[in-house]
Amino acid sequence: MIALLQRVSHASVVVDGQQIGAIGPGLMVLVCAEKGDTEKEAEALLTKLLGYRVFADEAGKMNRSVTDVAGGLLLVPQFTLAADTNSGTRPSFTPAAAPADGRRLFDHVVAQARSRHGQVETGQFGADMKVSLTNDGPVTFWLQVQAK
C-alpha cells in the first residue's frame, strides 16, 4: 500500500461539479493499493499515517500527528501512485491492484480511519476527481507498506 500525504491548510474533492469531501487543517492523503496487498497492509499504512508526526509542537518541531492535533483527514484513491516509470515515456500500471481489490482496500482504509479518527472525508473511487489543496509548508511524504 502506498500513501502520499500532504499537510494542508485546506483540501477538497469535486466530482461532476459537486464537492464530495473537504477538510480544513489536516492531511490530504492519496491512497493506492498494489498487487498482493491485503487488509493487513492497509491497516499498517493507516496506523503509520495517523501517527506520522508532521505537525509542529510548541518549539516548531514536527512532533505531532494528525491525531494529536485533531486535524482533518481527506483520503483520495489514486492508483497511479503504483505506476512503473522505469522505461519509456508511458507509465505501466501493472503494479497496481486490480480495480476490485483497490476499491475493497480503499474502502477498508476509510472504514478503519472513521472508527479511529474524528473527521474523515473521501474522494470517490473510479471517478474523475478535481482535487484542490493548499499544501502547508509544503510538507509532503511518501509512505509505503510492502506486502510480504
Secondary structure, DSSP 8 states (H G I E B T S, - for coil): -EEEEEEEEEEEEEETTEEEEEESSEEEEEEE-BTT--HHHHHHHHHHHHH---EE-TTS-EEE-TTTTT-EEEEEE-GGGG-B-SSSSS-B-TTB--HHHHHHHHHHHHHHHHHH-S-EEE--TTS-EEEEEEEEEEEEEEEE----
